[in-house]
Amino acid sequence: MIRFISRRLAQTVLLLFGISVVLFLLAEAVPGDYFSEAQLNPNISADTLQALRSHYGLDRPLVVRYGYWLASVARGDMGYSLAYNQPVSQLLFPRLGNTLLLAVPALLTCWVLALVLGVLLAGYGGKWSERVFSLGSSALLATPDVLLALLALLIAARTRLFPAGGMHSLATADSGRLSSARDLAWHLFLPGCVFILSSLAPIVRHVHAEMKEVLQTPHVRAAEGHGISRLRVLFRYALPAAANPLVSLFGVSVGLMFSVVLVVEIVLGWPGLGPMLLEAILARDMFVTIGGVLLSALMLVLGNVVADFLLYAIDPRIRVQA
Amino acid sequence: MSAAALRVVYAGSDGRASVAISSLDFDVGPQETLGILGKSGSGKSSLAHALLRLLPGNAKFSADRLCFQNDDLLRFSQTELRRLRGAGIALISQEPALALNPVLTVGRQIEDVLAAHSSRSRDQRKQSVKSILRDVGLEDTARMMRAYPHQLSGGQRQRAAIAQALVCSPSLLIADEPLSALDVSTQAEVLELLKRVKQERRLAMIFITHNAAVLEGLADRIMVMRQGEVVAMGTFSEISASDDPYVANLISPRKTLAQLAAPAAITASGEPLLQVRGLSKKFVQSRPFSRKSFTITALEDVSFEVAECQSIAIIGRSGSGKSTLARCLAGLEEADSGEIVANRTNGKNNVQMIFQEAGTALNPRFTAEEIIAEPLLIAGKLTPEQRMERVSAVMDDVGFNPEWAGRRAEQFSGGQKQRLALARALVAEPRVLILDEAFSGLDVPAQARMMRLVLELQSRHKLACIHVSHDLNFVSLFAREVLVMDAGRIVERTSPSRLPESQNPVTRAIIEQSESLHAIGLEAVL
């Protein structure tokens, strides 16, 4: 067990190191830097710019800059944001918290919904419900996330039932824990819904397909032959037997969580990593970009680790295989 | 239980309907055992599921009457049917490995059946599970309850499945081919167990099988089915006296075997086609999250040779290394040490292998023609016309109906699939044919037919054959030499004629198992 975890950890560090090297090389290949825009400003002289660049070390060779950055990662700063004038970690981590606050409950809700829907549909669905499901999920699959987010924005603006952005209302800023939690949930609702709708269709389709297959197997039919109730057969006998590919999909969906949430955050004004990352890319604030991308790579690895452990917990057969 | 005008029709995906059971009448009295005998595809399993109203969605079911203990099952609601299943009528399904849920413990699965039919407390349920496990001969109850199906042997799994069926004390037990997936010695044990519980619990039983021998001491009456219809009905002796060739064939494969006249005296030419010297192979397994690993010796210093037109049989229990040997010979597995010298002509690999289960060794989406042509496609030397010519020649060789060339593999029966696999092997013009338990999934008459076919092909194409098997069916008919394997070693080399006198304990065990149960008539040939 310990060996497994330490090996996994070493792999992760190595992976992140590799990604950071590639990111540095890519950033180098992009023409211009943070001060390129200032060059167009006639009020700033070339000498001033040169001085700024050397002050921030941008004129040093790539390898040296990479070394500096590694040292800063070791200190826990993850580089320095030129736009915000503070260490990247201080910028990213609060934002990361906000993103996780939106994405994790939304992803879990999405999975619970998908499992229940997929299992019930596979177990009880008739010709018509299957058709409606197939049509609905195809439509949802074909709808771009941006459109869903814009629709949510439209609903918020027209009905005024929900806020059109942000995380907190000014009015409830210091009004006790309960009411501020309620306020947070109220702000979470629309972005959460958009997230769920944009991830739901592929997951529910997978659940449905896997269940359909498992329901044909002899052991599920045998369980029914023993008079065990349909609902119990579906959730206790069939679902765990269908779980393996779904667990892998869960790992992937955790990894891809950041990409899905990015669009939602930007359009619906959720103060998470998404808007900051977009800003940083446009402003060529290199270390913020690198930090953000590294975080999402970390998420991908984490997702896979979670999937491995889940698989190990769910399937007794995995435990003895070579 | 009684039924009248029972009818089951499957709607195929292509819109055509196929009749599985057409108008069946029968009844089973209390404590009576009805044996249902028929070849695969005769509608036996559909009948088992129809009685419990458990047919899949594409099946249409109709009956004039279906009664169980004065209840009309045709009027039952889904809930009433659910209560009946497991409690009044219990089902033992075909393959124990597949009938138990792989991700739940055995104890939990048995307990769930109890929970579905009674309102006893958890502790009481646990006690009942323990006592039923002891009843079916799984003594180490605590360990058995915690075990997952994959941790049990085939026999233990079938016992667990029987315990699951009996735990609610049903009055009718439907056993759907409960023995066919087990090896010979386990078959005898499970059959004994079924006879015992039937006596002790005063059960009525419907026993579905393709092997008439097991019904002899078990069934009060036997119903013989063919293509969804009843061909004959009566006691074992009445059925045995039947003139119907289909019935006779099922009852006594000896008659089929008699037709299997001794093959033309096969003379082995001196030239060995395949030589194996000092073959050894080890497997190292390790568990995830653990440093421990253990080594399994699959093969140790195995040597033998086969010549043209010669057959040898390699027999041994499961786990004796015979399948690994077959895989090494076919080049699917790399041996750790030792050498395999195959007489190579034209520089191509002359060894072809027929696998244990034809069903899983054929791509279900390929047509028969595509399957046979594939080795030729890979070799890639022939024009499409030449290829088609070869394919139809081989189909003719193995007696495969050319009209079926366009059908997909999944549409064939077990025996037809095995013919297809044979054709696929032959089309590559091998000199050595390895048959790894190739016919063990077939019923005995089908085995006999396939064996005759292989012998014919062998003398026609001058093949060397290596038969790998766990039983001794037909061994004396073809084998020049019998190698008995145990724990990766060859423990005895003998000839079929000297086999019965063998003193080796491993060989003796295999001989006894083969004699104890398998189809009547085989031991006479042996």
Chai-1 contact restraints between the chains, C-beta under 6 A:
chainA,res_idxA,chainB,res_idxB,connection_type,confidence,min_distance_angstrom,max_distance_angstrom,comment,restraint_id
A,M1,B,F289,contact,1.0,0.0,6.0,A-B,restraint_1
A,F4,B,F289,contact,1.0,0.0,6.0,A-B,restraint_2
A,P218,B,S93,contact,1.0,0.0,6.0,A-B,restraint_3
A,P218,B,L98,contact,1.0,0.0,6.0,A-B,restraint_4
A,P218,B,A99,contact,1.0,0.0,6.0,A-B,restraint_5
A,H219,B,L98,contact,1.0,0.0,6.0,A-B,restraint_6
A,H219,B,A99,contact,1.0,0.0,6.0,A-B,restraint_7
A,H219,B,L100,contact,1.0,0.0,6.0,A-B,restraint_8
A,H219,B,N101,contact,1.0,0.0,6.0,A-B,restraint_9
A,A222,B,S93,contact,1.0,0.0,6.0,A-B,restraint_10
A,A222,B,A99,contact,1.0,0.0,6.0,A-B,restraint_11
A,G225,B,L52,contact,1.0,0.0,6.0,A-B,restraint_12
A,G225,B,L54,contact,1.0,0.0,6.0,A-B,restraint_13
A,G225,B,R85,contact,1.0,0.0,6.0,A-B,restraint_14
A,G225,B,L91,contact,1.0,0.0,6.0,A-B,restraint_15
A,H226,B,G86,contact,1.0,0.0,6.0,A-B,restraint_16
A,H226,B,V113,contact,1.0,0.0,6.0,A-B,restraint_17
A,G227,B,R82,contact,1.0,0.0,6.0,A-B,restraint_18
A,G227,B,R85,contact,1.0,0.0,6.0,A-B,restraint_19
A,G227,B,G86,contact,1.0,0.0,6.0,A-B,restraint_20
A,G227,B,A87,contact,1.0,0.0,6.0,A-B,restraint_21
A,G227,B,A116,contact,1.0,0.0,6.0,A-B,restraint_22
A,G227,B,H117,contact,1.0,0.0,6.0,A-B,restraint_23
A,I228,B,D112,contact,1.0,0.0,6.0,A-B,restraint_24
A,I228,B,A116,contact,1.0,0.0,6.0,A-B,restraint_25
A,Y237,B,N101,contact,1.0,0.0,6.0,A-B,restraint_26
A,P240,B,V103,contact,1.0,0.0,6.0,A-B,restraint_27
A,A241,B,V103,contact,1.0,0.0,6.0,A-B,restraint_28
A,D315,B,V103,contact,1.0,0.0,6.0,A-B,restraint_29
A,P316,B,Y148,contact,1.0,0.0,6.0,A-B,restraint_30
A,R317,B,H150,contact,1.0,0.0,6.0,A-B,restraint_31
A,A322,B,Q285,contact,1.0,0.0,6.0,A-B,restraint_32
A,A322,B,S286,contact,1.0,0.0,6.0,A-B,restraint_33
